[in-house]
Amino acid sequence: MAHPTTVDPPSNSIRYIPTNEAYDRWAEVYDSDGNFLQALDDLELKTLFPRFVASIKSPKPWRIVDLGCGTGRNTALLLRVPESETIALDASKGMLEVAKTRLGGSSLTPELSGNKPILRFDVFDMLATSGPPASVAPHTVDAIISTLVAEHIPLSVFFAHVSQLLRPGGVLLLTNMHSHMGSISQAGFVDTVTGEKIRPTSYAHTVEDTILEARKCGLDVETDAEGNGIIERAVSEDMVEKLGLRSGKWVDITCWFGGIFRKADS
């Protein structure tokens, strides 16, 4: 899920609405409203995503979940992973419809055959249930990717769902808005019809709290060969051209963090 939180078009007022409703309304312009945090996420995933795939240790075929898939930005990456089944989950039906159009799927469970990957979509609201979605049995998922999603979910709820989905030894790629940025602003967009700034529920999760809550659910940070764990990224002057003009306001502000977590084998 995305975070266009810099200089916004003029708006008449700010209105806070339920997260699902906000993203249903946001879906139409979600990929075209100059979202610099999504651009930063894409930039970091160029190195983090290959590391994530390489960290999956279970035998193939793999089952991989895009948890909070939004418009399918990262689902498209998962479809390039050979010998895998991808399950794209989101609480927003509006976002899922955009993802299906983007990825060529029209039903909730399109069966793709031959050399093509298996792709399934399902509605899943982490805040509305303590159990897994009907399409995924507990502890059967080899890997989960969840980017710019946890901002909208209490960490205890988020990691409880992740732990319930992952099999022992499974891995999670998590990225999120940094609490430094979250202390200043949050996700939202301007409704072009009403001129209102629409904001869903957001939490400014710190890296420390994220690691702590993950450990409570049996997940620990996975370090790379150089010993790097969670990456924290601030916007620098030389990044503004790549990220877009709206990132200019956030120079020297830490806006993003991400890393890989592994669930304990037992």
Summary of the structure (lengths in Angstrom):
residues: 266
radius of gyration: 17.7
end to end distance: 31.3
largest distance: 54.1
contacts: 883
relative contact order: 0.21
helix: 31%
strand: 25%
